[in-house]
């Protein structure tokens, strides 16, 4: 397990420092992508602590160093060029990026309608 915290969550393998921990996960306000070898119990405990859904996955054609290959905020994600379409689909689902896009489109349409009515 690759997360470190003072509340009892510990590494199953020897950590090489905090940089090693932060490279194995990416989290935003809507969800989180964790290392593919994270056990379901560990993911459930972390999801409960953070109160967001988590999913396991990879980037850049199977790389488990997620933090080095993916940057995400609440509106978009940027990933490495080698990231496959399957990995992108998982990323979009976990971080609910397509929902934000639909919301932005509806806001844009609403703004245009209001402009037209004025």
Buried (B, 14 or more C-beta within 10 A) or exposed (E): BBBBEEEEBEEEEEEEEEEBBBBBBBBBEBBBBBBEEBEEEBBEBBBEEEEBBBBBBBBBEEBBBBBBBBEBEEEEBEBEEEBBEEBBEBBBBBBBBEEBEEEEEEEEEEEEEEEEEE
